[in-house]
Amino acid sequence: MARIGEVTTPVSTEDALVRARTRAALVPDLLVEARRVVNNVIAGWHGRRRRGIGENFWQFRPYVEGEAVARIDWRRSAREEDHLYVRDREWEAAHTVWLWADRSPSMLYRSGQAEVSKESRALVLILSLAELLSRSGERIAWPGLTDPFAARNGAERLAQYISHAEPDTGRADFSQVRRFSDVVIVGDFLDPPEEIMRWLDPLARRGTRAHLIEVADPAEETFPYSGRTEFRDPETGARLTAGRAETLGEDYRRLYLARREELSRWAKKVGWSYTVNHTDRLASEALIRVHTAMTAEMDAGR
């Protein structure tokens, strides 16, 4: 997604291929980091299981008057004289969690205040969620890259798909995502808010549950530039030269935060979550917030 950043070069096919090869080389390390993040926060977490149509036993619960008698488990009920019990099965509808991370040139940005680029953080978050969801038995997918699948090694499989993916500078096509699915979208969301909302509005209209994670470099918020500074859009090559960059700081910070607030309000209005993760902070902070939001939705029976 477009942004004004420090000096870079315009995007070309050759640049995109170089970036793709570089990312492929980094993905194994990002997978290791993702698993470390998950292992540090997974204690006490449980899968998002819910009762419904399926084959796997979930729990016994008291029979409620009006339910079909055929649902009663007579063997379990025979253990007590005054109670009847129903055998609930785990929900196994065609539910999928779709994961997607922005891999456009703006995501390569990394200031001196952060140890990782925005792209690296975005992929660690996606792979962490893939690891966590796969351990819970969820089906996961990446739009345009994988079909939905369920596997204990889901994060590893997704990492392999990403390693071999073609260069990607556009937005995901979510047309195959259906109602009641979950979507996790990670990016810097630096395009005009109205463009982002127009892109994602079809998902909201279909009743899809989405979780937006904005990855931000700390320098993008604080604008620590002064003196003569040249900025260049990493996707178009457009330049802006400021003789005294510090004079732009106040207006820049106001517009930057206003963009985030507008997107966050819109996400809340359509029932989605919006999380900000700074690249000088822990990835686990965003992982916990998104997992909590997803679990709360399931508990509410959405």
C-alpha positions as CSV (number, residue, x, y, z in Angstrom):
1,M,0.0,0.0,0.0
2,A,1.3,3.4,-0.9
3,R,3.1,5.6,1.6
4,I,5.6,8.4,1.7
5,G,8.8,7.0,3.2
6,E,12.5,7.4,3.1
7,V,14.4,7.2,-0.2
8,T,13.7,4.1,-2.2
9,T,13.4,3.3,-5.8
10,P,10.3,2.8,-7.9
11,V,8.9,-0.7,-8.2
12,S,9.8,-2.7,-11.3
13,T,9.3,-6.3,-12.2
14,E,13.0,-7.0,-11.4
15,D,12.7,-5.3,-8.0
16,A,9.6,-7.4,-7.3
17,L,11.4,-10.6,-8.2
18,V,14.3,-9.7,-5.9
19,R,12.0,-9.0,-3.1
20,A,10.2,-12.3,-3.6
21,R,13.5,-14.2,-3.5
22,T,14.6,-12.3,-0.4
23,R,11.3,-13.1,1.3
24,A,11.6,-16.8,0.4
25,A,15.0,-16.9,2.0
26,L,13.7,-15.3,5.2
27,V,10.5,-17.3,5.6
28,P,12.1,-20.3,7.4
29,D,13.4,-17.9,10.1
30,L,10.1,-16.1,10.3
31,L,8.4,-19.5,10.8
32,V,10.8,-20.2,13.7
33,E,10.0,-16.8,15.2
34,A,6.3,-17.4,14.8
35,R,6.5,-20.7,16.7
36,R,8.5,-19.0,19.4
37,V,5.8,-16.4,19.7
38,V,3.0,-19.0,19.9
39,N,4.8,-21.1,22.5
40,N,5.3,-18.1,24.7
41,V,1.6,-17.2,24.8
42,I,-0.3,-20.4,24.2
43,A,-0.4,-21.7,27.9
44,G,-4.0,-21.9,29.0
45,W,-5.5,-21.3,25.5
46,H,-8.0,-23.6,24.0
47,G,-9.3,-24.1,20.5
48,R,-12.4,-22.3,19.5
49,R,-14.6,-25.4,19.6
50,R,-18.4,-25.1,19.7
51,R,-21.3,-27.6,19.6
52,G,-23.1,-28.2,16.4
53,I,-23.2,-30.7,13.5
54,G,-20.2,-32.9,13.4
55,E,-18.8,-36.4,14.2
56,N,-16.5,-35.7,17.1
57,F,-17.8,-35.9,20.7
58,W,-17.6,-32.6,22.5
59,Q,-19.5,-32.9,25.8
60,F,-22.6,-34.3,27.7
61,R,-25.2,-31.8,28.8
62,P,-28.6,-32.0,30.4
63,Y,-31.5,-32.7,28.0
64,V,-33.8,-29.7,27.5
65,E,-37.5,-30.2,27.1
66,G,-38.5,-29.9,23.4
67,E,-35.3,-31.4,22.0
68,A,-35.6,-34.5,19.8
69,V,-35.7,-37.6,21.9
70,A,-33.3,-39.3,19.5
71,R,-30.5,-36.9,20.7
72,I,-30.6,-38.4,24.3
73,D,-27.6,-40.6,25.2
74,W,-29.4,-43.3,27.1
75,R,-26.2,-45.0,28.3
76,R,-25.0,-41.8,30.0
77,S,-28.5,-41.0,31.3
78,A,-28.8,-44.5,32.9
79,R,-26.1,-43.5,35.4
80,E,-28.5,-41.1,37.1
81,E,-32.1,-41.6,38.0
82,D,-33.4,-38.1,37.6
83,H,-31.5,-36.6,34.6
84,L,-31.4,-37.2,30.9
85,Y,-28.2,-36.2,29.0
86,V,-27.6,-35.2,25.4
87,R,-24.3,-36.0,23.6
88,D,-23.1,-32.8,21.9
89,R,-20.8,-33.0,18.9
90,E,-18.1,-30.6,17.9
91,W,-19.0,-28.0,15.3
92,E,-17.6,-29.0,11.9
93,A,-19.3,-26.7,9.4
94,A,-17.3,-25.5,6.5
95,H,-15.7,-22.7,8.5
96,T,-12.3,-21.3,7.4
97,V,-10.0,-18.6,8.8
98,W,-8.6,-16.7,5.9
99,L,-5.2,-15.2,6.5
100,W,-3.6,-12.4,4.4
101,A,-0.6,-10.1,4.8
102,D,0.2,-7.0,2.6
103,R,3.5,-7.7,0.8
104,S,3.6,-4.4,-1.2
105,P,6.9,-2.3,-1.2
106,S,5.7,0.0,1.6
107,M,5.9,-3.0,3.9
108,L,9.7,-3.2,3.5
109,Y,10.1,0.0,5.6
110,R,12.2,-0.2,8.7
111,S,13.4,2.8,10.6
112,G,16.3,2.8,13.1
113,Q,13.8,2.5,15.9
114,A,12.7,-1.0,14.9
115,E,14.5,-4.3,14.6
116,V,12.3,-5.7,11.9
117,S,10.5,-4.4,8.8
118,K,6.8,-4.2,8.6
119,E,6.7,-7.1,6.2
120,S,8.6,-9.4,8.5
121,R,6.3,-8.5,11.4
122,A,3.2,-9.0,9.2
123,L,4.4,-12.5,8.1
124,V,5.3,-13.5,11.7
125,L,1.8,-12.6,12.8
126,I,0.2,-14.5,10.0
127,L,2.4,-17.6,10.6
128,S,1.8,-17.3,14.4
129,L,-2.0,-17.4,13.8
130,A,-1.6,-20.3,11.3
131,E,0.3,-22.2,14.0
132,L,-2.2,-21.4,16.7
133,L,-5.3,-22.1,14.6
134,S,-3.8,-25.3,13.2
135,R,-3.1,-26.7,16.6
136,S,-6.8,-26.0,17.4
137,G,-8.0,-28.0,14.4
138,E,-9.1,-24.9,12.4
139,R,-9.1,-24.8,8.6
140,I,-6.9,-22.0,7.2
141,A,-6.3,-20.5,3.8
142,W,-4.6,-17.6,2.0
143,P,-6.8,-16.1,-0.7
144,G,-5.4,-16.6,-4.1
145,L,-2.6,-18.7,-2.8
146,T,-4.1,-21.8,-1.0
147,D,-7.4,-23.6,-0.8
148,P,-8.7,-24.1,2.7
149,F,-7.0,-27.0,4.6
150,A,-6.7,-28.4,8.0
151,A,-3.4,-29.8,9.2
152,R,-1.3,-29.9,12.4
153,N,1.6,-28.5,10.4
154,G,-0.6,-25.7,8.9
155,A,1.9,-23.0,9.6
156,E,4.8,-24.9,7.9
157,R,2.6,-25.6,4.9
158,L,1.5,-22.0,4.6
159,A,5.2,-20.9,4.9
160,Q,6.0,-23.1,2.0
161,Y,3.3,-21.5,-0.1
162,I,4.5,-18.0,0.8
163,S,8.1,-19.0,-0.1
164,H,7.0,-20.0,-3.6
165,A,4.5,-17.2,-4.2
166,E,4.7,-14.9,-7.1
167,P,5.5,-11.2,-6.4
168,D,2.4,-9.5,-5.0
169,T,1.9,-5.8,-4.9
170,G,-1.9,-5.7,-5.0
171,R,-4.8,-6.2,-2.6
172,A,-6.3,-9.6,-1.9
173,D,-9.3,-10.8,-3.8
174,F,-11.7,-12.0,-1.1
175,S,-14.6,-12.9,-3.4
176,Q,-14.3,-16.6,-2.5
177,V,-14.7,-15.9,1.2
178,R,-18.2,-16.8,2.5
179,R,-20.4,-15.8,5.3
180,F,-19.5,-16.9,8.8
181,S,-15.8,-17.3,7.9
182,D,-13.1,-15.3,9.7
183,V,-10.6,-13.1,7.9
184,V,-7.4,-11.7,9.4
185,I,-5.8,-8.9,7.3
186,V,-2.4,-7.6,8.2
187,G,-1.0,-4.4,6.6
188,D,0.0,-0.8,7.2
189,F,-3.3,0.5,5.8
190,L,-1.7,3.7,4.5
191,D,-3.9,4.1,1.5
192,P,-6.8,6.6,1.8
193,P,-9.3,5.2,4.3
194,E,-12.2,5.4,1.7
195,E,-10.2,3.2,-0.7
196,I,-9.6,0.6,2.0
197,M,-13.2,0.6,3.1
198,R,-14.4,0.3,-0.5
199,W,-12.1,-2.8,-0.9
200,L,-13.3,-4.5,2.3
201,D,-17.0,-3.4,2.2
202,P,-18.1,-6.6,0.2
203,L,-16.8,-8.7,3.1
204,A,-18.8,-6.7,5.6
205,R,-21.9,-7.0,3.5
206,R,-21.6,-10.8,3.4
207,G,-21.5,-11.0,7.1
208,T,-17.8,-12.1,7.3
209,R,-16.0,-11.6,10.5
210,A,-12.7,-9.7,10.0
211,H,-9.8,-8.7,12.1
212,L,-7.6,-5.9,10.9
213,I,-4.0,-5.6,12.2
214,E,-2.2,-2.4,11.4
215,V,1.6,-2.9,11.5
216,A,3.3,0.4,12.1
217,D,6.9,1.5,12.4
218,P,7.4,3.9,15.3
219,A,9.0,6.5,13.1
220,E,5.8,6.6,11.0
221,E,3.9,7.8,14.1
222,T,6.5,10.2,15.5
223,F,7.9,11.6,12.3
224,P,11.4,12.2,13.8
225,Y,12.8,14.0,10.7
226,S,14.4,17.4,10.6
227,G,16.4,19.5,8.2
228,R,16.5,18.9,4.5
229,T,14.9,15.5,3.8
230,E,13.8,13.8,0.7
231,F,10.8,11.4,0.8
232,R,9.8,9.1,-2.0
233,D,6.8,6.9,-2.5
234,P,8.2,3.3,-2.7
235,E,5.5,2.3,-5.2
236,T,5.3,5.2,-7.6
237,G,8.7,6.9,-7.2
238,A,7.0,10.2,-6.5
239,R,9.3,12.6,-4.5
240,L,8.8,15.2,-1.9
241,T,11.7,17.3,-0.7
242,A,11.3,19.2,2.5
243,G,13.8,22.0,3.4
244,R,12.8,21.8,7.1
245,A,11.1,18.5,7.6
246,E,10.3,19.3,11.2
247,T,7.8,21.9,10.1
248,L,5.7,19.1,8.6
249,G,5.6,17.1,11.8
250,E,2.5,18.4,13.5
251,D,0.2,18.2,10.4
252,Y,1.7,14.8,9.4
253,R,1.0,13.2,12.8
254,R,-2.6,14.6,12.9
255,L,-3.4,13.2,9.4
256,Y,-1.7,9.9,10.2
257,L,-3.7,9.3,13.4
258,A,-6.9,10.6,11.8
259,R,-6.6,7.9,9.1
260,R,-6.2,5.2,11.8
261,E,-9.1,6.5,13.8
262,E,-11.4,6.6,10.8
263,L,-10.6,3.0,9.9
264,S,-10.9,1.9,13.5
265,R,-14.3,3.5,13.8
266,W,-15.5,1.9,10.6
267,A,-14.3,-1.5,11.6
268,K,-16.1,-1.2,15.0
269,K,-19.3,-0.1,13.2
270,V,-19.3,-3.3,11.0
271,G,-18.5,-5.5,14.0
272,W,-14.8,-6.1,13.3
273,S,-11.7,-5.7,15.5
274,Y,-8.9,-3.3,14.8
275,T,-5.5,-3.9,16.4
276,V,-2.3,-1.8,16.0
277,N,1.1,-3.5,16.4
278,H,4.3,-1.4,16.4
279,T,7.4,-3.0,15.1
280,D,9.3,-2.0,18.2
281,R,6.8,-3.9,20.4
282,L,6.2,-7.6,20.8
283,A,4.3,-9.5,18.1
284,S,2.6,-11.5,20.9
285,E,0.6,-8.4,21.9
286,A,-1.3,-8.4,18.7
287,L,-1.6,-12.1,18.6
288,I,-3.3,-12.2,22.0
289,R,-5.7,-9.4,21.1
290,V,-6.8,-11.0,17.9
291,H,-7.2,-14.4,19.4
292,T,-9.3,-12.9,22.2
293,A,-11.5,-11.1,19.7
294,M,-12.0,-14.3,17.7
295,T,-12.8,-16.4,20.7
296,A,-15.3,-13.8,22.0
297,E,-17.2,-14.0,18.8
298,M,-17.4,-17.7,19.0
299,D,-18.6,-17.6,22.6
300,A,-21.2,-15.1,21.6
301,G,-22.5,-17.6,19.0
302,R,-21.9,-15.4,16.0
